[in-house]
Amino acid sequence: MDLENSIARACQSRDVHGVKHSHQNLIPPRVLATAGERLRASAAELRSREDFEAMHDLLKARIGSIRGVGPLQVYDFATRIGLRLGLRPQRIHLHAGTTQGARALGLDVRGRSWLRPGELPTPLGDLTAGEIEDILCIYKRELADLPR
């Protein structure tokens, strides 16, 4: 599959069974289509990015201003497109869920859009940025219930 098709698939936000990903469930199809059009037009620029963070920043610049597209959608699209390009996040990108999880661990994330894995307590800091992002987001409520 070429990059343009990968971008289109990423922005359609459907899994291999055609089911819309829960993170994008409430986003209207026209918003996803607009994001896909802008990103397909930027395919050459995306291909030229050497790391995930540069590619993520380009996505944010291209689609972040679309009404209905927020930091979580930018991150999700970047991870899907990044898989095609062989790029993985090196930072933990702070969207709503990861921010809640980081705060539950007592981290001060005010004014921050990302964390480095080493800023988190062991053993979390030993995981990849993508693994940490998943844990902070998925287990934000459980992390808040942990004793300090």
N, C-alpha and C positions, 0 to 999 in steps of 0.2 A: 504494500500500500504506500503511495507517495505521501509527501508531507501535507499537501493540500487536502487530500482525503482524510488523513489523520486528524487534521484541524477540524474539518467538518464533523467528523465523528465525535471528537472531543466536545465540541460545542453543542451537539445534539443532546449530550448528557444522557445517553442511553447505554445500558450495559449490553453484554453479549446476547441477552435474551430480548432486547428491545425495550426493557423497562427503564423508565426515567430514574436517574440517580436521585436519592432522597434529598441531597443538598440543593438540587436544582428543581425540585418538584413544583415549587410555587412560581418559578420564573416563566413568564409567558413565552410561547414558542417564537414570537416575533423578536423578542429580546435576544434569545439564543441565536436566532438567524442573523440578526444584525452583528452580534459578536463574531459569529463564524465568518461573515463576509469581510469584516475588518481584518480578522486574523489571517484569512486566506490571502488577502491582498498584501499582507506583511510576511508571507512565507519565506521569501529570500532573506529578509532581515532576521527572522527567527532562526533560520538555518545557520546564520553566521555567528550566532551567540555561542560563546565558548563554555559558559557555565549556566546552571539553572537560574541563579539569581539575576543574571543579565537578561536571560530569556523572560523570566517572571516580570522584571521591570518593564520590558518592552510590551508585554501583554497588558500590564497595568496602564501604560501610556496609551495604548491603542483602544482598550475597551473599558477602562475604569470610569470613564465619563458617561457611559451608557446608563440611562436610568434603569435600575433593576439589577445592575451588575455590581456586586460588592467584593470585598477582599476575599471572601470564601470562594466565590465563583472564579475569580482571577487565579487563585491558588489551585483550585481543582482543575481548571483548564490547563494551567501550566504543568501540573503533574502528569496529566494525560498526554499532552504534547511532548513534554520532556521525556517520557518513556520512548516515544518514537525517535527522538533525537539522541537518546542515550545520556540524558542529563537528569541528575537527581539533586534534590535540595541539600544544601550544606548548612542552612540556617533553619530554625523553627519559625515559620511565618505566623504572625499573630493575627488571626481572625477571631471572630466571636468565641468559638469553642476553645481554641488553644489559649486565648487570653484568660478565660475563666479557669482553665486548668492550671495555668502558670500562677495566677493569683491564689488559687487554692493551695499551692505549694509555698506560698509566702513570698513569691517573687514580685518585685516592683517593676511593672511593665508600662507604667504611665509614659505616654509619649513615644513608645517603642513600637516598631512594626515587625521586629524579629528578635530572636535570641540565638546565641550560639549554643550547641549541645553542651559544651563544657560549663555553661552557666547554671546548669541544672544539677541537683544533687545526684550522687552516685546511688543506684546504678543507672538511673535515667540518662545521665550524661555520657554513658558508655555506648548508648544506642545511636543509630543513624538519626538524622534530623527528621526524616519521614516517619520513622518509627515513633519518635518522641511526639511529633505532631499528632499522630493517631492516638497515642495514649492520653495526651492532654485533652484532646477533644472528646474522645469516646468516654473517658473515665473522669471527666471534670467533676461530676457530683460525688463520686466515690472519693476522689482526692480531697474534696472539701470536708469530707467526714473523717479523714485521718486525724489522729491525735498529733498535736504539734510538739 
